[in-house]
Amino acid sequence: MSFRRLVLTLTFIAIFAMALRISTDTDTWWHLRAGQEIVEGTLPRVDAYSHTRAGAVWLYPSAAWLSQAQLYLVHAWASWAGLNLWVAALVTLAFAFVYASLSRSNLFLRSGVVLLAAASSAVYWAARPYLWSFVFSAVTLWLLEAARAGQVRRLLWLPLVMLIWANSHPGFAVGFILLAIYGAEQAASWWQARGQKDAAARAWRAWGQYLALAAGGMLLAMCINPSGPVMLRYPFDTVEMDVLRGYIQEWQSPNFHETRVWPFAALLGLTVLAMLFAPRRPALYDLLLVSVLGAMSLLAARNIALFALAAPIVLDRNLPNGVLKLEKRLRYRHRPTRAQALLHTTMLVLALAAVAAKASTVLPEAVNTRQFQASLPVGAVEYMKAQLPEGQMFNSYNWGGYLIWALPEYPVFADGRTDLYGDEVLGEWLRIANAEPGWEQALEARDVNLVLLEPGWALSKLLPLAGWQTLYEDKDTLLFGQSE
């Protein structure tokens, strides 16, 4: 094995190993429940999982039915190990497209930049449909890079990408943002040349017709989903929610005091520095990618992953010549000797052994079960299944998805489906959990006489004083029932 091939292989082994983790988060569970219904032949169109929004129109599955069905099938065939491997595979696939988009830097720089980007996006990896937005964003960037390099007909693949994307995750709006950045650069170049004879005609032949076809095709493809054109508005309705930005961590600005955000800070800083010291003035496309996606990342931590896909492309294109010359001095292009080839193979085997060792810590069923028991109300659910206490439930927001999966007999008050609940219900949930004035009347109005919550909430401390009985308790969970 050549040294170049070894470094490339080790790069993607490292990305796969980073992404191989216990990937279930608080929202995975309700995606599994929806996926089960889809596989069994019913696409959820109205809410049947809560008592606060029962019967209300629920649009999300129309934009995610493919990925939700896939999640459920992977879990049904390979349990939690399958989901963990699924996440690692999609992350690796996304960065394969990023790597293929780089052209200027050499072996070590390219691998190093991609590894830093992967580490930056690690805050995003979980067994949820939004991983497909991660992959399709990488594919879109790869196609746009090809178009900028002269293969403009690659733009005609974008409608097909959008057709699958719009049925896999509502993040399809990112595809239009990226195409708009490409279009802005092309329009600026035409504007600069507008005084030249036939400039408009040449621009139309060179890229205008393909851009128009791609944009129109993407718009049409987006409408081909179970709910049709109404889904075009859906992403904007979600991000406008006040509670979403004020309470949900992934929608808040990144906290740079957290070590997991430091790779993003490093990537952002290096990208800006590279553009400042670039051998030539950065292209408008690069400036827009960094400014638009960087701003989105600073506004909401979940967008860090999108920036991590685009930043390596910008960084690669704007690296100072002095940095590139340093690597050219390394001699790794010659054919390896037999001893070197054996050493390379040994290093590869050791890397694969390390991945296998990590897999043994995240794939076994028992390991995943212990993780769930440590973070979810598993004991309380077992109690409720055995004792069947009567009444409507007020539950922890973070546990709502798990309860939808593990305890479907009890509709939830709220869960991670923020698009469904809106500010009204989620604001009500916060007021009750914080025991703000009127909480008793609010619970009574909802006919709630069961409360399943973490001990730290103000409501958990006040319920015993208000005469509620503790039905179940462990160090992380409290289940209350209203006294008759």
N, C-alpha and C positions, 0 to 999 in steps of 0.2 A: 504494500500500500504506500502510495506517495505521501509526502509530508503535507502537501496541499489538501489532498483528499482526507487525510487524517484530521487536520484542523477543522475542515468543513463538517466532517462527521461528528467530531467532538462538540462542536458548537451546537448542533441540533440535539445531540444527546443531552447536553447541559440544559437546553431549553425544555426538553421533555421532562427531565428530572426535576427542574424547578416547578413545572406545572403539575407534576404528579403529587397530589395531595388529597386529603379528605375534602372533597369539593362541595358537599351539600351545605347550603346556607338556608336562611330562614324562608326564602321564597321557593326553593327547590320543590318543597312539598306540595304546594298548591299547583305548581306546574305538572307534577306527576299525576295529581288527581285529575286535572283537566286533560292531560295526555291519555289517561286511562279511558275517559269518556270518549275521546276522539277515536281511539283505537277500537273501542266497542261500538262505534258507529254513530255517535251523537256529538255534534259540535256545540259546546256551550255558547249560547247567545244571550242568556239572561242569568242572573246570579241565583245559584241554588245552594251556596255554601255559607251564607250569613243570614242572620235574622234582621239586620239593620237595612240591608239593601235587597232583600229577597224579591225576585221577579224583575229587578231593574235591568235595563239593557247593559250587557257587558261586551265590549268590543274587542278586548285584548286577544282572545283566542282566534279571531278572524285574521289577525296579523301574525300569529305565532303557532298556528295549528301544526305546521310541519315539524317544527322543533319540539313542541310539547309532546307530540306523538312519538318522536324519536327518543326523547328523554325517557318516556315510559317504557318503550320497547327495550332500550338498553338496560334499564333497571330490571325489567321482567326477565331478560335473558341472562344478565350477568350481575345483577344486584348492585351493591354500592361500589364494588371493585370496577364494574363496567362503567359506571358514571365517572369515577376518578380517572380511568384511562381515556374516556371520551373527552374530558376536559383537556387532558395533557395532549391528546392528538390534535384537537382543534387549535390550541395555542401554538403548537409546533407548525401546523399548516399555515396559520396566519403569518408567522415570521419567515416561513419559506418564501412567501410572496414578497415580503419586505426585503429579504436578502436578494431575491432576483431583481428587485428594483434598483439596487445599488450598482454603480458602474465605475466610479472614479477611484475609490480607495482600493488598496490591495488587501491581501489575505487577512492579516492580523487586525488591521483597522476595521475592516468590514465585520469580522466576527466579533470584535470587541464592542463595536457600536450596537450591533444587533443584540448582544447579550445584555448590555446596559438597558436597552429599550425593553427587553423582555422583563428584566428585573423591575423596571418602572411600572409596567402594566400589571404586575402580579397582584396588585390590590383589586383587580377586576375579575380574576379568574374564579368561577364557580359554576356549578352544574345548573345553568339557567339559559334560556333561549338567547339572551343577549350575547353569548359567545359567537353566535352566527353573525351578528352585526359586526363583531370584531373581525371575523374572517372575511366577510364581504367588503368591509372597509379596506382591508389589505388588498383584496383582489381589485377593487376600484382604483386604488392608488397605483397598483401595478399597471393597469390598463391605461391610466392617464399618463404615466411615465413613458409608456410605449408610444402614445400619441404625441407627446412632446418631443420624442426622439425621431419623429417622422412617420411612424406607423399609425397614421391618424384613423385608419379603418378599424383599429382596435376599439374605437369608441362604440362601434355598432354591437359590441358584445354587452354593453352596459344594460340595455333593456332586458336581456336574458338574466343577467345578475339580479336586476331589480325584481323580476318576476318571482324568483325564488326568495329573495330577501323580504319582499312585502308579505310573504306567507310564512316567514320564519321569525321575524321580530320587528316591532314598531320602530326600531332605530334606522329604518330605511331612509329617513330624512337626511341622514349623514351622506348618503350617496348623492343627493341633490346639492348639498353644501359643497362637496368636493368637485362636482361637475361645474358648479357656479364659479369656484376659484379658478379652474382651468379656463372657463369661458371668459372670465374677467381679464386674465393675462392675454388671451388671444385678441380680445376686443381692444385692449390697450395697445397692442402691437399694430393693429389695423389703424387705430386712431393716429398713431405717430406717422403712419405712411399714407394718410388719407389724401395728402396733396399730390401724390403720384398718380399718374394716369392709370385707370383701370385697377386701382388698388382694391376697391370693394369687390370687383369680379374675381380677382386673384385670391383674395381672402376667402370668398365663398367657395371657390373650387378647392382651395387648399385645406380648409378646416370648417368653414361655416356650415356647409351642407351636412357634414358628419355630426357636428355639434347639434344642429337642429334635429336631425334624425334621432340622435341619442337621447336628447332631452324629451322629445315627443314620445319616443318609444318607452322611456323610463316612466313618464307620467301615465301612459296607457297601461304599462305593465303593473304599476302600483295599484291601479284600479281593479286588477284581476285578482280579487280575494273574496272570501265569503261575504264581506259587508260592502264591497264596492268602493266608489269614490269617497264615501264618508270617512274612510281611513286616512285621507290626506290631512284632515284637520287633527286627527288623534294625537300625534306627537306634541303638538303645540298646546292642546288642552292639558296634557299631563304636566309639562314643565312650568305652566303658569300657576300651579297650586302653591299657596303660601305655606301650608303645613309641610309639603314635600321639601321645600328649601329650608324650612326652619327646624325640622325634627329628624328627617331621614339623613343619616350620615353620608351616604354615597352621593347625595344631592347637595351637600354643603361644600364650601371651599376646603381644599386639603389643609390638614394641620401639619405644618412643617416641623413641629416638635416630635412627631411620630417617626420612628426610624424607617418604617415601611415607605414613607414618602420621600426619603432622601435620594433614592435612585432617580426619581422624577426631577428633583431639584438639580441633580448633577446633569441629567440629560438636557434639561431646559437651559442651564447655564452654558454647557458646552456648545449647544446649538447656536445660542446668541453670540458667543465668543467667535465661533467659526464664521458666522456671517459678518461680524465686525472686521475680522482679519482675512476675509476671503480674497483670493488673488484678483477677482473681478467683482463688480457690483452684483449683489444677489438679484436673481430674477424676481419679478413681481410675484410669480407663482410661489416661490419660496417664502417671500415676505408675508403673503396672505396665509399660507399654510401655518406658519409659526404664530402669526398674530391672531388669526381666527381660532385655531385649535388650541393655542396656548391660553387664550382668554377663556375659552370654554372649559379648559382644565382647571383654571384658577377659580372659576365660578362653581364648578361641581366636580368632586373628586372622581366620579365615575368616568369623566371624559379624559382623564389622564391616559387611559388605555388607547384612546384614539390618537392623542398626541404622540404616544410612544410608537405608533405605526408610521406616522409621517416624519417625525424628527430625524430618524436615521437617513432618510432620503435627502432631506435638506442638509444635514450635517455632512454627509458623504460628498455632496455636490459643492460644498463651500469650504472644504478643508484647505488650509493654507498649503502652498507648494512645499514649504519646508517640512511639514509633517509627513507629506507623502514621500519625500526624498529619503527620510530616515528609514522607512521600511524597505526601500529599494536596495539598500545596502545588505539586507539579509539574503543569504543565498539558500533558497529552498526550492528552486525550480528544477534542479538537476534530478536525474533518475536516481532513486535511492539504491544504495548498495544492499546486498543480501542482509547484512547485519542491521542496517537501518530499517529495512522493511520488516524484519523480525521485531525490532524495537517498537515500530509503529503498531504492529499487530498486537503486541503485548499491551501497549497503552490503551488500545481500543478494547481489548478484553477486560482490562481493569476498569475502564469506564463503564462498560456494560454490567460488570459485577457490582459496581457502586449503585447503578440504577436498580438492579435487582434487589440489593440490600434495602434501598429506600422503599421499593415496592412492597417489601415484606412488612413495612411499618404503616402502610396506608391502604393496602388492598384487602387484607383478611376481614371477614365479616365481623369477627369479635372486636377488632380494633375500631371499626366504624361504629359498632353498637355502643362501645364504651364512650366514644365521643358524643353520641347522641344522649346518652344517659347523663353526661356531665353538663350538657347545655340545654336540654329540653325537659319538659315536665313528664317524663316517661312514667314515673311512679304515680303521679296524679291521674294520668290517662288510664293506667291499669286499675286504679281505684274506681274511677267513674264507670269503666266498662263492667266492673264486678258489682258495684253498688247501685248503679243507675239512678243517681239523685235527680229529682225532677226540677225542671225550670229552664229558663233562658240563661245564657251565659255571657258574662263580661270577662274577656280574656286579655292576656298580654298581647300587645300588637306583635311582638317578635315571635310569639308562639302560634299565632293564628294560622300560618301556613301548615305547620306541623299538625295542628288540631284538625284541619280540613282533611289531611291524609289519614291520620291515626284515629280520629274520633269523629267520623262523619255523622254520628247520631245526634251530635250537638252543634247546631249552626253557630258560627262565631259572631262576635260583635264587630271585630275588625281584623285585618291581616294585611299583608304586603301589597295587596291589589289597590294601590293608591288611586289609580285611574277610576276605579269603581266607586270608592267612598267619597272622594273629593274633600274639600276643606270642611264641609258641614259635619260629616260623620267623624272624620279624624280629629277635628277640633273638639267635638263633643267627647271623643275618647280621651283626649288629653285633659280636658276639664274634669272628667270623672276620675281618671287615674291620679291626678294631682289633688283630688278632694277639694276642688274649688267650691264656693258656695252654690248650693243647688244640686250637688251630686246625688243626694238621696232621691230627690224628685226626678232627676234624669234616669236613674236606674229603675225607679217605679214606672216611669212612662214607657220604658222599654220592656217591662215585665221581667226584669232581671232578678233572679234570686240565687244565682251561682256566680262566684267571682274566682277566677283562676289567674293569679298574678305573682310577680316577684315580690319578695319581702320589702324591697327598698322603696316602693311607691307609698305616697301619703295615704292612699286609699287602704292599703294593706294594714296600716297602723290604726286607722280609724274604725274599720269595720268591727273588730271585737268590742270596741267601746260603744258601738251603735247596736250591739246585741246580736251580731252575726256569729254563727258557730264555725269553728275551724274543723272542717271535715277531713282534710289531709294536710300534712306539713312535712317538708324536709328542708335542708339548708338553703335551697334555692327556689322553693315552690310553696305557695300557700293556696289552698282551696277552701273557700268560705261558702256556707249555705245560710240563707236567711231563716232565722228562727220563726216558727209558726206561732 
